[in-house]
Amino acid sequence: MKKTLTSLAIAATLLTTTAAQAADKLLLKTPIAFSTALPGLGSPIPRVAEQLDLMSGGTLKMKVYEPGKLVPPFEILDAVSSGKINSGYTTAGYWAGKIPAAPLFSAVPFGPEAGEYMAWLYYGNGMNLYQEMYDQAGFNVKVLPCAIIAPETSGWFAKEINSAEDLEGLKMRFFGLGGKVMQRLGVATSLLPGGEIFPALEKGAIDATEFSMPAIDARLGFHKLVKFNYFPGWHQQATVFELLVNKDVWNEASDQHKAIIENACKASMTDSFAEGEAIQHDALLDNVENNGVTIKIWSDEMLNVFRENWNAVADEEAANDEFFAKVLGDMTEFREGYAIWKENAFLPRK
């Protein structure tokens, strides 16, 4: 009888342990907004998935779905919030139509470079405001920055742009707050997912485009259709990408799993930035030497035009949306302090 009771106790313990382990397992089904074939843009998230599995000993997994395979890129936020999916990888700039302040957590014209952006997010008020933004707008999501890239190109054009007048009447794919700047200069902008840009250029639906860094743009083949590539990317000196997790799923996750996800995404911020910085020069050389591309640098006069119009856009957006004003004000205050460090510590540009 004693042996029977012991055996039952052991069996009950095993069942309890097994049930606890099963309950502690988490699979994040993660549709993404950018193809994993795009280096620095889509490539970080499969590496995050690999690290989640390794660090958790297999109790935390992520299944990555290429753009459009599970949820269209522009529907990821709504799908995660509603629980249709439990996670998604995208960029906050896609939600400008839903949340005016969202682009400030993605890329800001004449805004922070990657190091400064991360400093504001992690050691300023950035992360508190980032989560507050989604909470205030009624989205049931936990947000984690999960990749960042350095400056993008300013755009691909069929003809040289020598003055603001040369922009008038152009139809151009443009992202985020920079798009509002271009609209003020007479450009008809549209925000197309990466996979739709080349066909739109080819069919003449748009005349010009910006998308990302040279090595990423190369994969999309813009150089085959438009030959003038402009720099610097005043509209996106750094771009942040986010992992969204349904908040109910996040709240039910173990502290261990939360820590693993948070730290895997922080590691991905470093890794994605390093990857992006490492591969651009080859793409630039290839464009010039083999693809017939002319690299153009905006004149000081044109950069001043862009900056003046950005300041006007920023004022308008802040006047129209209280939370936009709150975030922009906080970021500006942080940047004013950071500027003291930047001006003294970094070598001046020639």
N, C-alpha and C positions, 0 to 999 in steps of 0.2 A: 504494500500500500504506500509506504514511504517513497519507494522508487517511482511509483506511478505519479504521486504528487510532485516529486522532483522533476520528472519528465514533463508533466503538464506546465510547471512553472517555467522550465526552460523553453518549451514551445511557445508559451505566452509571451515571454521576453523576446524571442526571435520574431514573433508576429508583430509585436509593438515596435521593435527596432526597424523591421522591414517597412511597416506602415509609415513610420517617421521619416525614413529615408525616401520613400516614394513621395511623401508630401513635400519633402525638401528639394525635390527635383524641379527644375524650371527650364522650359524650352521657350526661347524668344523667337517667334516667327517674325522676321524682319524684312519687309519690302524696302527697297532703297530707291533713291531718286536719281542715282548716277551709276552707270555701268561699272562693274568691277574691272573692266578693261582700261578704264581711264586712270592713269597713275596719279596718286596723290588726291584724287577726287573720289573715285569709287573703290580704289584698291585698299584703303585702310580698313574697311569694315570686315572683309573676310579674315584679316589678321586679328581683329578684335574677337571674332567668333572663335578662332583657333585658341586664343589666349584664355577666353572664358572657360572653354572646355578643359584646358590644361590646368589652370589655376584652381578650378573647382573639383578636380578629380573626376570629371564627367557628370557632376550633378547639375551643372549649369551649361546649357548649350544654346547656340544661336543658329537658326537656319536662315540663310540670306536668299532673298528673292530678287532677281534682276528687275530693272524698271519695267513696270507694266505687267509683270507676271502674276502678281497677287492683287496689288492695288496701284492705280495710276499715281505717278509722282505727286501731282497736285492734290491728291485726296488722302495722303498719308496722315496728316494731322487729324482730320475728322475721323478716320478709321481707327486710329489709336485711341482717341478720346472716347469713342463710342464702345470700344471693346471688340470691334469687328476683327482687329488684329491687336496683338499685345505689345508691339514695338514697331519702330520704323526709323530709317536713317535718311536725313534730308537736310535742308537748310532753312532757317527761320525766314529768310528773305522771300520765300515762296508764299508767305502768309500775309503779305502786305495788304491784300484786299480784305482780310478778315480782322487783322490787328495792325493798325498803322505803325506801332512802335517796333514790330517784329524785325524789319530790316536792320535796325540798329544792333541786333545781336547776330548779324550775318556779315555785313560789310558796309562801311561808312565812307562816302566820298571824302577824300583828303583826311581820312580817319586814321586810327591807330594801325601801326604795323603789328606783326604777329606777337612779338614780345610784349609790347605795350597792351595789346588786346587781352592777352592771357593774364597780365598783371592786374588789369581792371576786373576781369571776370573772377579770378581766384582770390585776389587780395584786396580788391576794392569792393564796391557794392554790386558788381556785375551779376554774379550768380543769384543773389537775392532778388534783384530786379527781373532777371530772366525768368525765374520761376513765378514770381509775382505776376508777370505779364500774362502767362498762360492761365494762372488761377483766376485773375481778375476778369479775363475774357471768357471764363466758363469752360475751359478745356481741361479734361480730366487726365492730365499727363504729367509725368516727371520728365524734366529735361536735363540732359547732360551734354556739354560740348564734347565731341568725340573725334574731331579732326580739324586742322587748320592749314591753310596754304598761304604762301606769300603773294606778292603782287601778281595780278593778271595783266594781260595785254589790254590796251585801251580799245582795241577794235580792229576789224578787218574791213577794208574799204576797196571798192573797185577803182576809185580815183583819189588823187591827193586832196587832202583837206588843208587848205592854207588860211582859211578865215571862218568865222562863225557863219557867214553867208553860204559857204559851201555845204553846210549841214542842212540848211533849210530844204524841206521837202523830202528828205531821205526817209526810207522805211527801214527800220533797224531793230534787230533783236537786242534788247538791253535789259540788264538785271537791276532790280532794287531801286534804291534812292537815286543812283546815277541815271536811271531811266527818266526820272522826273526832271533832272537837270537837262537831259537831252530834249525832252518835250518842250521846255522853255525856249530852246534854241531852234524850234521848228521841226524836230524829228518826230515822225510817227513811230512810236516804239511798241513792241510786243514782247512778251516773255514766253519763249518757247523752250520746251525741254530739249536737252542736248541732241537727242536722236532725230528731232524734227528740223534742226537748223539747216543742215546741208540741203535737204530737199527744198526747203523754202527759198534758199539762195538760188538753187538751180532753176527753180520755176519762176523766179523773179518776184515772189511774194514779198521778199525783203531785198534790200539793196546792199546791206552791210550787217555785220554782227559783231558782238563780243561774246565770249563764253568763259574762257579760263586762261591757264598758263600755256606757253607755247607747246610744251610736250603733250598737253591734253588736247589742245586745238588741233595738233598734228594728226591725232587719231581720228578726228572728225573730218579732216580733209578740206578745210576752208581754203587752204593755199591753192587748191585746184581751180577755184572760182574767183577769188578776190586776192589781189597781189600786194596791197599796201597794208602793212601791219604796224599799228601805232602804239607808242609807249610814251610816258609811263602810264600804268593803269591807275589813274587818279581816282577812279570810282571804287576800286577794290584793292587797297594796299594790303589787305589781309581778308580772308574769308573763313568764317567759322561754320562748321557742320555739326549737326545735333543728332543725338540718339534720343528718341522719344519713347518712353515706356508708359503704358497705361497705368494710371496712378493706383488703381485697385490692385493690380498685379504687383506694382512696386511695394505697396504697403504690406502685402502678404508675403513678400520675399523675406528670406532670412537675412540677418545682419551680415552674415558672411557673403551671401550672394550680392547684396547691395554694395559691399566694400569692393568685391571683385569687379563688378561692373564699373563702379566709379573709377577705380584705379586703372582698369584696362583702357577706359576712355582717356584718362589723363596721359597714359603712356602713348596712346594713339595720337594725341595732340603733338607730342614730340616727334613721333615716327613719321607722321604725315608731313609735317613741316620739313623735316630733314630730307624725305624722299623728293618732295617738290623742289627744294633748293638744289638737289644734286643732279637733276636731269634736264634742266632748261637750256643750258648752253649748247648741247648737242642739237636740240631741236632748232634753236636759232640759226646755228651754222648750216644745218641741213636746208632750212628754208631759203637762206640766201644763196648757198652754193649749188643746190640741186633743184629747188622748187621755183626759182624766179621771183622770190618775194623781196620786196624793198622794205627795209626796216625804217620807220619814220619816228622822229622824236617831236613831240608837241613843242611849239615855241612857247616862250614865257608869256606872250600875249594870249595864246589860246588857253594856257593853263589858268591865267588870270580870269578869262571869260568863264571857264568851267567853275572856278572857285567862287566867283561873284554870284553865279547862278545857283550854286549849291547853297551858299549862305541864304539866298532868298527862299529856296525850297525848305531849308531847315526852319526858317522863321515861320513859313506858312504851315508846315506840318505841326510845329509846336503850338501855334495859335489854334489849330483845328483839333488837337488831341492832347488832353491833359497828361496822359501817361507818356506819350512821346516826349513832351516837354520835360517831364520828370527824369526820364532816362537820359535824354540828351544833355540836360543840365548836370546830371551826376557824372556822365562820361566827360563832359567838357571840364568840369572842376578837377577830375582826376588827371586829365591830360595837361592842364595848366601846371599842376604840380610836377608831373612827369617831365615836362619840357625843361624844367630847371636842371634835372639830371641829364636829360638827353643832350642839351646844348653844351654842357660842361664835360660830359664823359665820352661822347662819341666824336670821332674824327669828322671835321667838316667835309661836305661834299665839294668836289672841284667844280 
